[in-house]
């Protein structure tokens, strides 16, 4: 039933998804907390 998974790196794909999710969360946190200050400091 799962013959199609034999040539597919399930753990690798799962780990990449976890890394991308963490990176996205971290990026959103930095963007949301820093951007108003960073943007205004850069523009003046």
N, CA, C and O of each residue as an XYZ file, in Angstrom:
176
protein
N       0.823     -1.207      0.000
C       0.000      0.000      0.000
C       0.863      1.266      0.000
O       0.510      2.272     -0.615
N       1.990      1.196      0.695
C       2.871      2.357      0.758
C       4.117      2.174     -0.113
O       5.189      2.688      0.206
N       3.965      1.451     -1.194
C       5.098      1.203     -2.080
C       5.650      2.496     -2.664
O       6.851      2.596     -2.915
N       4.798      3.478     -2.882
C       5.261      4.721     -3.494
C       6.151      5.530     -2.553
O       6.833      6.455     -2.993
N       6.150      5.189     -1.257
C       6.970      5.921     -0.293
C       8.411      5.412     -0.237
O       9.261      6.041      0.393
N       8.694      4.286     -0.886
C      10.030      3.704     -0.783
C      11.099      4.626     -1.362
O      12.210      4.687     -0.835
N      10.782      5.334     -2.424
C      11.762      6.225     -3.034
C      11.651      7.657     -2.549
O      12.253      8.564     -3.124
N      10.882      7.858     -1.496
C      10.640      9.223     -1.025
C      11.156      9.370      0.396
O      10.875      8.529      1.250
N      11.899     10.418      0.651
C      12.481     10.650      1.968
C      11.453     11.339      2.861
O      11.403     12.567      2.928
N      10.632     10.540      3.547
C       9.547     11.093      4.352
C      10.095     11.892      5.526
O       9.636     13.000      5.801
N      11.081     11.322      6.217
C      11.651     12.029      7.366
C      12.346     13.322      6.939
O      12.256     14.341      7.624
N      13.031     13.268      5.815
C      13.691     14.476      5.321
C      12.686     15.555      4.970
O      12.897     16.730      5.270
N      11.595     15.158      4.335
C      10.558     16.126      3.975
C       9.893     16.685      5.226
O       9.606     17.880      5.301
N       9.648     15.820      6.207
C       9.033     16.268      7.455
C       9.949     17.246      8.184
O       9.491     18.274      8.683
N      11.250     16.926      8.245
C      12.210     17.791      8.938
C      12.333     19.138      8.226
O      12.459     20.171      8.883
N      12.298     19.141      6.908
C      12.345     20.399      6.159
C      11.116     21.238      6.463
O      11.213     22.458      6.594
N       9.950     20.588      6.577
C       8.729     21.306      6.914
C       8.835     21.928      8.299
O       8.422     23.069      8.505
N       9.387     21.180      9.247
C       9.566     21.696     10.602
C      10.507     22.899     10.586
O      10.233     23.914     11.226
N      11.611     22.784      9.860
C      12.584     23.887      9.801
C      11.962     25.123      9.163
O      12.152     26.236      9.655
N      11.221     24.939      8.068
C      10.598     26.082      7.406
C       9.543     26.735      8.291
O       9.406     27.958      8.299
N       8.796     25.918      9.037
C       7.792     26.456      9.948
C       8.448     27.275     11.047
O       7.984     28.368     11.372
N       9.520     26.756     11.617
C      10.233     27.470     12.672
C      10.836     28.766     12.129
O      10.779     29.804     12.788
N      11.404     28.704     10.946
C      11.993     29.894     10.344
C      10.922     30.947     10.054
O      11.145     32.141     10.256
N       9.778     30.502      9.588
C       8.677     31.415      9.315
C       8.176     32.072     10.593
O       7.915     33.275     10.617
N       8.044     31.282     11.655
C       7.595     31.829     12.934
C       8.602     32.834     13.472
O       8.224     33.900     13.960
N       9.864     32.500     13.386
C      10.910     33.402     13.862
C      10.937     34.678     13.033
O      11.063     35.772     13.581
N      10.820     34.544     11.724
C      10.795     35.719     10.857
C       9.606     36.617     11.141
O       9.735     37.841     11.147
N       8.447     36.016     11.377
C       7.259     36.806     11.696
C       7.423     37.522     13.032
O       7.008     38.671     13.181
N       8.025     36.846     13.994
C       8.250     37.453     15.305
C       9.184     38.653     15.190
O       8.902     39.722     15.732
N      10.291     38.472     14.484
C      11.252     39.565     14.308
C      10.613     40.707     13.525
O      10.752     41.872     13.897
N       9.913     40.374     12.443
C       9.283     41.389     11.611
C       8.254     42.185     12.413
O       8.189     43.411     12.317
N       7.450     41.471     13.206
C       6.380     42.128     13.953
C       6.881     42.965     15.106
O       6.271     43.984     15.432
N       7.979     42.565     15.737
C       8.461     43.296     16.901
C       9.476     44.368     16.525
O       9.531     45.414     17.171
N      10.270     44.129     15.501
C      11.383     45.024     15.186
C      11.063     45.988     14.059
O      11.627     47.081     14.007
N      10.178     45.610     13.162
C      10.046     46.376     11.933
C       9.668     47.838     12.142
O      10.278     48.690     11.496
N       8.702     48.198     13.002
C       8.380     49.630     13.165
C       9.593     50.439     13.607
O       9.852     51.514     13.067
N      10.341     49.928     14.590
C      11.527     50.649     15.060
C      12.625     50.641     14.007
O      13.230     51.675     13.725
N      12.877     49.483     13.431
C      13.948     49.370     12.441
C      13.612     50.224     11.206
O      14.482     50.904     10.663
N      12.377     50.183     10.782
C      11.992     50.938      9.604
C      12.091     52.430      9.831
O      12.602     53.153      8.975
N      11.609     52.906     10.976
C      11.659     54.347     11.253
C      13.083     54.813     11.493
O      13.444     55.931     11.127
N      13.906     53.947     12.118
C      15.290     54.321     12.370
C      16.059     54.388     11.060
O      16.954     55.221     10.913
N      15.731     53.536     10.119
C      16.442     53.521      8.858
C      16.012     54.696      7.970
O      16.814     55.214      7.193
N      14.756     55.110      8.086
C      14.268     56.138      7.182
C      14.686     57.545      7.623
O      14.646     58.479      6.822
N      15.089     57.704      8.897
C      15.485     59.050      9.375
C      16.987     59.195      9.356
O      17.510     60.248      9.720
